[in-house]
Amino acid sequence: MKISLFQGILIGVFGLGALIGLFVFATYTNSNHGGTNEIGTIVIWGTLPKAGMQAALAAITQTETSLKNVSYVEKNPATLSNDLASAIATGAAPDLILASQEELHTLSKLITTIASATLPASTFVNTFIEEGGIFTAPNGTGYYGIPFLVDPLVLFSNRSILSSDGVAKPPATWEALTGLAPNVALLTPTRQITRGLIALGTYANVHNARGILSSLFLQAGVPLSFHSANGVLAANLGVTGSRGAPPGQSVVGFYTQFADPSKVSYTWNASLLDSQQMFRNGDLALYLGYASEARFIAAANPNLNFDVAPLPQPATATVKSVYGLTYAFLIPRGAKNATGAYQTAALLTNPFEQAIAAVATGLAPATLTQLAQVPANPVAAVAYAEALYAKGWLSPAPADTDLVFSGMIGNVISGRSSLATALVSAEQSLSALLQQ
């Protein structure tokens, strides 16, 4: 397989000099599938499940034999940054890191930046989804990584519940979804929930609450974080607004209404089981999860009659947004085979390799060319479509973000804080974490 122009640009980045870089590029470009091994041994540490990545690599190396010495080690996202720092300190760093933007902020000091002179912005933008731009280094100086796969949030629906209540298809807007609560949710005379419409309003028992809130903020035009003019990364939860209620307050107010027993939209509370488990058990009509969860849900309950649809959008939205986990290949400091690592990352963005990886993992490709190919699998078709308008934000470590978001939601639904106070406090806490 010949290497693309884009990949050719990338290969020389981490060579020992221009001459070596050109030599590597020349010899690699002229190679076809076969027994050659220009790339060498590559160890990837990643946060995606081992089974899917190993299956992808096994299938890819049947044709792309230059990747035969690439191995994958699954790492816990919560400890990845510390593990990598220790490995670099002891001279045992892996050659590649595969992680989502949720780990990027904590990993950024351990990553080698790809200079924009090597990877032009026009090439990057024309190759990858819009969310891939989150891997751009501050001030446009280069890129932290090469986007690989994306896992967008989707709407799972229990078809049996919806059809029994006369609902022909899942709601496409949040307004339509809210209107279903009185008819679909089952409550006792004392307002005890026996069947929920959707899990929203609390935090600890809402699976993917971090991603759901991120989606709602992004759909409201709230970026959640930004680089100031002097390059400082800070939080922005939409605490102020030029007209009407600040957008951040509207987001938190919408989210928490579903856990308010005084509202007609009441359909969830903190005493219920985890939302994914409730959906698997057939006790929840709608569930917000990542596209990759479809396989797990189907395997956990083969009798569950469910469908997958795009995440609802605001009725007034003119453009679509959805939170997605975009996974990218990052070159860590201290990588022993940095040139081979970059060749590996570049090869895995080819259409053939992207298609195999998407099928093996249940995620969508991060390249625009491959996303133009509509897959036959209905879950994949939704994920591919959403990948084009997926968005994200540079966040603190996921556990830290959860603490802030959980505190914000808990303070509102308990009445300890007003929407405005809880939102301002959360924004300040996130900014402090981002600037550590």
C-alpha positions in Angstrom: 0.0 0.0 0.0 1.5 3.3 -1.0 1.5 6.1 1.6 -0.6 9.2 1.0 0.7 12.7 0.6 -0.6 13.6 4.1 1.3 10.6 5.6 4.4 11.5 3.6 4.4 14.9 5.2 4.1 13.4 8.7 6.8 10.7 8.5 9.8 13.0 8.6 8.7 14.8 11.8 10.6 12.7 14.3 13.6 11.6 12.2 17.1 12.3 13.3 17.4 15.0 10.7 16.2 15.9 7.3 18.3 13.4 5.5 17.1 10.5 7.6 13.6 11.7 7.4 13.7 11.8 3.6 15.3 8.3 3.5 12.5 6.9 5.7 9.9 8.5 3.5 11.4 7.3 0.3 11.9 3.7 1.4 8.4 3.6 2.9 6.6 5.1 0.0 8.1 2.6 -2.4 7.1 -0.4 -0.3 4.1 -2.5 -1.0 2.3 -5.0 1.2 4.6 -7.8 2.1 7.3 -8.9 4.5 9.1 -5.6 4.9 9.4 -4.1 8.3 10.3 -0.5 8.0 8.3 0.6 11.0 9.8 -1.6 13.6 8.5 -2.5 17.1 5.7 -0.1 18.3 4.0 -0.3 21.7 0.7 1.6 22.0 -0.8 2.5 25.4 -4.4 3.3 25.0 -7.7 3.8 26.9 -9.9 2.0 24.4 -10.7 -1.7 25.3 -8.0 -4.1 24.4 -10.3 -6.6 22.6 -11.4 -4.2 20.0 -8.0 -2.7 19.3 -6.3 -6.1 19.1 -9.0 -7.3 16.7 -8.4 -4.3 14.6 -4.6 -4.7 14.5 -4.9 -8.4 13.7 -7.2 -7.7 10.8 -5.1 -4.8 9.5 -1.8 -6.7 9.6 -3.2 -9.4 7.3 -2.7 -6.8 4.6 -0.5 -4.1 6.0 2.4 -6.4 7.2 4.6 -3.4 8.1 2.4 -3.1 11.2 3.0 -6.7 12.4 5.2 -5.6 15.3 2.6 -3.1 16.7 1.2 -4.1 20.0 -1.5 -2.6 22.2 -1.7 -2.3 26.0 -5.0 -1.1 27.6 -4.5 1.5 30.3 -6.8 2.9 32.9 -7.7 6.5 31.9 -7.6 7.5 35.6 -3.9 6.5 36.0 -2.6 7.0 32.5 -0.9 10.4 33.1 0.9 9.1 36.2 1.8 5.8 34.5 3.2 7.7 31.5 5.2 10.2 33.7 6.8 7.3 35.5 7.6 5.4 32.3 9.2 8.5 30.8 11.3 9.0 34.0 12.6 5.5 33.9 13.2 5.3 30.1 10.4 2.9 29.5 7.9 5.2 27.6 5.6 3.6 25.0 5.9 4.7 21.4 2.3 5.9 21.1 -0.6 7.0 23.3 -4.2 6.5 22.2 -6.4 8.7 24.4 -9.4 11.0 24.1 -9.6 14.7 24.6 -10.7 14.1 28.1 -7.2 13.0 29.0 -5.4 15.5 26.8 -5.1 18.4 29.3 -3.4 16.1 31.9 -1.2 14.5 29.2 -0.2 17.6 27.3 3.1 18.2 29.2 4.2 14.7 28.5 3.5 14.9 24.7 5.7 15.9 21.8 4.0 18.6 19.8 3.8 18.2 16.0 4.9 21.5 14.4 2.5 23.3 12.1 5.3 23.6 9.6 5.3 19.9 9.3 1.6 19.3 9.4 -0.1 22.4 7.8 -3.4 23.5 9.2 -5.1 23.2 5.8 -4.1 19.5 5.6 -5.3 18.8 9.1 -8.7 20.6 8.6 -9.3 18.9 5.2 -8.5 15.5 6.6 -10.2 15.2 10.0 -13.5 16.0 11.7 -14.1 19.4 13.2 -13.6 18.0 16.7 -10.1 16.9 15.8 -9.1 20.5 16.1 -9.2 20.2 19.9 -5.8 18.6 19.5 -4.4 21.9 18.2 -1.6 23.2 20.5 -2.1 26.7 21.9 -1.5 29.7 19.6 -1.7 27.4 16.6 1.9 26.2 17.0 1.1 22.6 16.0 -0.8 19.5 17.1 -0.8 17.3 20.0 -2.0 14.3 18.1 -3.5 12.6 15.1 -7.3 11.9 15.4 -8.2 8.3 14.9 -11.7 7.4 16.1 -14.7 9.2 17.6 -17.4 7.9 20.0 -20.4 10.3 19.9 -23.3 10.3 22.4 -26.5 8.8 20.9 -30.1 8.2 22.1 -31.0 4.6 22.9 -34.7 3.9 23.0 -36.8 0.9 24.2 -39.0 0.3 21.2 -41.4 -1.9 23.1 -42.1 0.9 25.7 -42.4 3.7 23.1 -44.6 1.7 20.7 -46.9 0.6 23.6 -47.4 4.3 24.5 -48.1 5.3 20.9 -44.8 6.9 20.2 -43.8 6.1 16.7 -40.1 7.2 16.8 -37.6 8.6 19.3 -37.8 12.4 19.9 -35.5 14.4 17.7 -35.6 17.5 19.9 -35.3 18.1 23.7 -38.7 19.8 23.7 -40.4 16.8 22.2 -38.6 14.5 24.7 -39.8 16.6 27.6 -43.4 16.4 26.4 -43.2 12.5 26.5 -42.7 12.4 30.3 -46.4 12.5 31.5 -47.3 9.6 29.1 -44.3 7.3 29.3 -43.0 7.6 32.8 -44.9 5.5 35.4 -45.4 7.0 38.9 -47.2 5.8 41.9 -49.8 8.1 43.7 -46.9 9.1 46.0 -44.7 10.1 43.1 -42.5 7.0 43.3 -41.0 6.2 39.9 -41.6 2.6 38.7 -40.6 3.3 35.1 -38.6 6.3 33.9 -38.7 8.2 30.6 -35.0 9.2 30.7 -32.2 9.5 33.2 -31.6 13.2 33.7 -31.5 15.5 36.7 -29.1 13.8 39.1 -25.5 12.9 38.6 -24.1 9.8 40.4 -26.7 7.4 38.9 -26.8 9.0 35.4 -24.4 7.0 33.3 -22.4 9.4 31.1 -23.6 12.5 33.0 -20.4 14.3 32.2 -20.9 13.8 28.5 -24.6 14.6 28.6 -24.0 17.9 30.4 -21.2 18.7 28.0 -23.6 18.1 25.1 -26.2 20.4 26.5 -23.7 23.2 27.2 -22.2 22.9 23.7 -25.7 22.9 22.1 -26.4 26.1 23.9 -23.3 27.7 22.5 -21.3 27.5 25.7 -17.7 26.3 25.0 -17.0 25.1 28.6 -13.3 26.1 28.2 -11.2 28.5 26.2 -7.7 29.9 25.8 -7.6 33.6 26.8 -5.7 36.2 24.7 -2.6 35.5 26.9 -2.9 31.8 26.4 -4.4 30.9 29.8 -6.9 28.0 29.7 -10.0 28.9 31.7 -13.6 27.6 32.1 -16.7 29.2 30.5 -20.0 27.8 31.6 -22.1 30.6 30.2 -22.7 32.4 33.5 -23.6 35.6 31.7 -25.8 36.4 28.8 -26.6 39.4 26.6 -30.3 38.6 26.4 -32.6 36.8 28.8 -31.3 34.1 31.2 -27.6 33.2 30.9 -27.2 30.1 28.7 -25.5 28.2 31.4 -28.4 28.7 33.8 -30.8 27.5 31.1 -28.8 24.3 30.6 -28.6 23.4 34.3 -32.3 24.3 34.8 -33.3 22.1 31.9 -31.2 19.2 33.2 -32.4 19.3 36.8 -36.1 19.6 36.1 -36.3 15.9 35.4 -35.4 15.2 39.1 -37.9 17.8 40.5 -41.1 16.0 41.8 -43.1 19.2 41.4 -42.5 19.3 37.6 -44.6 17.4 35.0 -41.2 16.3 33.5 -40.3 14.5 36.7 -39.0 11.1 35.7 -35.8 10.4 37.6 -34.3 10.6 41.1 -31.2 9.6 43.1 -32.7 6.5 44.6 -32.9 4.7 41.2 -30.3 2.3 39.8 -27.6 3.3 37.4 -29.3 4.5 34.2 -27.5 2.0 31.9 -28.6 -0.9 34.1 -32.1 0.5 34.2 -32.2 0.6 30.4 -30.7 -2.9 30.1 -33.4 -4.2 32.5 -36.2 -2.7 30.4 -37.2 -0.1 33.1 -36.2 3.0 31.2 -37.6 4.2 27.9 -34.7 6.3 26.8 -31.0 6.2 27.6 -28.2 8.5 26.6 -25.0 6.6 25.9 -22.0 6.4 23.6 -22.4 4.6 20.3 -19.8 2.0 21.4 -22.2 0.9 24.2 -24.6 -0.7 21.7 -22.7 -4.0 21.6 -22.5 -4.3 25.3 -26.2 -3.5 25.8 -27.2 -6.1 23.2 -25.0 -8.7 24.7 -26.1 -8.0 28.3 -29.8 -8.4 27.3 -30.3 -10.1 24.0 -34.1 -9.8 24.4 -34.1 -6.1 24.7 -35.8 -4.5 21.8 -33.9 -1.2 21.4 -33.0 1.3 18.7 -30.3 3.9 18.3 -31.0 7.5 17.1 -29.0 10.8 17.1 -28.9 12.8 20.3 -31.8 15.2 20.5 -31.1 18.9 19.5 -32.8 22.1 20.6 -35.9 22.8 18.5 -34.5 26.3 17.6 -31.0 25.0 16.7 -29.7 26.0 13.2 -26.6 23.7 13.5 -26.3 20.4 15.3 -23.9 19.6 18.1 -23.2 16.5 20.1 -20.5 15.6 22.6 -18.1 13.0 21.3 -15.0 11.3 22.6 -12.4 11.8 19.9 -9.4 9.4 20.3 -6.1 10.5 18.9 -2.6 9.1 18.6 -0.1 11.1 20.7 3.7 10.8 20.6 5.0 10.8 24.2 8.3 12.3 25.2 11.0 9.6 25.4 9.4 7.4 22.7 12.2 5.0 21.5 10.8 4.7 18.0 9.1 8.1 17.4 9.5 7.9 13.6 7.9 4.5 13.5 5.2 5.6 15.8 4.3 8.5 13.5 4.3 6.1 10.5 1.9 3.9 12.4 -0.5 6.7 13.3 -0.4 7.9 9.7 -1.1 4.5 8.3 -4.0 4.0 10.7 -5.8 7.0 9.2 -5.9 5.4 5.8 -9.5 4.6 4.6 -8.9 0.8 4.7 -7.5 0.8 8.2 -10.1 3.3 9.5 -12.9 1.1 8.2 -11.5 -2.0 10.0 -10.9 -0.1 13.2 -14.4 1.3 13.3 -16.0 -2.1 12.8 -13.7 -3.7 15.4 -14.3 -1.1 18.1 -17.8 0.1 17.4 -16.6 3.7 17.0 -16.7 6.0 14.0 -13.7 7.0 11.9 -12.2 10.5 12.5 -11.4 11.1 8.8 -13.8 12.9 6.5 -13.1 10.6 3.6 -14.2 7.5 5.4 -17.2 9.2 7.0 -18.6 9.9 3.5 -19.1 6.1 3.2 -22.5 5.4 4.9 -22.3 2.0 6.6 -25.1 -0.6 6.4 -25.1 -1.2 10.2 -27.8 1.2 11.6 -25.8 2.0 14.8 -22.7 2.7 12.8 -24.8 4.9 10.4 -25.9 7.1 13.3 -22.3 7.3 14.7 -20.9 8.2 11.3 -23.4 11.0 10.9 -22.9 12.4 14.3 -19.1 12.3 14.1 -19.3 15.0 11.5 -20.8 17.5 14.0 -19.3 16.1 17.2 -17.6 18.6 19.6 -15.6 18.5 22.8 -13.7 20.7 25.2 -10.4 20.7 27.0 -11.4 19.5 30.5 -9.6 18.7 33.7 -9.1 15.0 34.5 -12.5 13.2 34.2 -12.7 12.5 37.9 -12.1 16.1 38.8 -14.7 17.3 36.3 -17.2 14.8 37.8 -16.6 16.2 41.2 -17.4 19.8 40.0 -20.4 18.8 37.9 -21.8 16.5 40.6 -21.5 19.3 43.2 -23.2 21.8 40.9 -26.1 19.5 40.1 -26.4 18.3 43.7 -26.5 21.9 45.1 -29.3 22.8 42.7 -31.6 19.9 43.1 -31.2 20.0 46.9 -31.9 23.7 47.0 -28.6 24.5 48.7 -27.7 26.9 45.9 -29.5 28.9 43.2 -28.8 28.1 39.5 -26.6 31.3 39.3 -24.6 30.6 42.4 -24.0 26.9 41.6 -22.9 27.7 38.0 -20.5 30.5 39.1 -18.9 28.2 41.7 -18.5 25.4 39.2 -16.9 27.7 36.6 -14.4 28.9 39.2 -13.6 25.4 40.3 -13.0 24.2 36.7 -10.8 27.2 36.0 -8.7 26.5 39.0 -8.3 22.9 37.9 -7.4 23.8 34.4 -4.7 26.2 35.6 -3.0 23.8 38.0 
